[in-house]
Amino acid sequence: MRASGSGEPPPDLSQVTGREPFAMLATVLLFLLAVAAWARVLVSPMQAADMAGMEMAMTPSVIDAVAYVAAWAVMMTAMMLPSALPMIDLYAATQRNAGSTPLKAIRVGLFALMYLGLWALTGVPIYFASVVLSAVGAGVLAYVVAGVLVSAGIFQLSPLKQVCLRHCRSPLGFLFGHWREGWQGGLAMGRAHALYCLGCCWALMLVLVVAGAMGLLWVLLIAAVVAAEKLLPRGEWIARTIGVALVLLGVAVAVRPGLALVLRVGGHSM
């Protein structure tokens, strides 16, 4: 079996089975990074109105944007890194014959950095979306929330969601389908994995921002859903179940607009 479109043979299966010391070390370090990110999120949860000057919705600043994106990056590390650990661990295991330990660390580090970096960059459009939302009246916002919930639910049921989710749920299949050699390969594979992950989870993140106002309860809920979809058996059906629930919730908000405020305020009650 060859990597599709790469022209390079994937590693031998013997390289990706068993527990390699370097792979175990990389997993532990990344796990500690995720724990640190969660500690930060739990101690100081991000909220849509946290940035300075948000009340002046039409005058976003570079300083505000940088602070917002930095906080978003920490939150994405906490939410997304745990479910990406199996993929990164498997990639690290393929590096046992890659040479010196620093060289292995560079390749695995670039893979993880590219993955987390692309998720961090999504904070840029999210910042501007939050600025726009802050200028929307409560009456209109309720229907925006309803529309986002229904749209996200429909996406959860779509074939595109299932395609992206299959790549996220099968680290070995992804590895063999996208294999690249060298440090540039680490970057390319990290980018490809991040794009599939973005394709899989973007709608849930939109729900987090619009319906949940990035409240801590919503962060925990969305993180649990992402992990369940990617890591638990029958994750495809979990995604579909969540999709149906989101559609029903969106319809409920459309019928009773006051529920939108309950969702957005309730997420900050922890």
LINURBEL-V657915 format. One line per field, one symbol per residue. phi: phi as a letter, one per 30 degrees, with the letter a starting at -180 (. if undefined). burial: b if it has 24 or more other C-alpha atoms within 12 Angstrom, else e. A space follows every 10 residues. Layout:
phi->???
burial->???
This chain:
phi->.bddicibdd ddeddccicd eddddddddd dddddddddd dddbddbdcd ddiddcdcbd cddddddddd dddddddddc deddeedddd ddddcdcdjd dedddddddd eddddddddd ddddddeddd ddddcddddd eedddddddd dddddecddd eddddddddb edddeddbdb didddedddd dddddddddd cedddddedd dchhdedded dddddedded cdeidddddd dddddddddd dddddbeddd dddddddcdd
burial->eeeeeeeeeb beeeebeeee ebbeebbeeb bebbeebbeb beeebbbbbb beebeeeeeb eeebbeebbb bbbbbbbbbb bbbbbbbbbb bbbbbbeeee eeebbbbbbb bbbbbbbbbb bbbbebbbbb bbbbeeeeee bbbbbbbbbb bbbbbbbeee bbbbbbbbbb bbbbbbbbbb bbbebbbbbb bbbbbbbbbb bbbbbbbbbb bbbbbbbbbb ebbbbbbbbb beeebbebbb ebbbebbebb bebbeebebb bebbbebbee
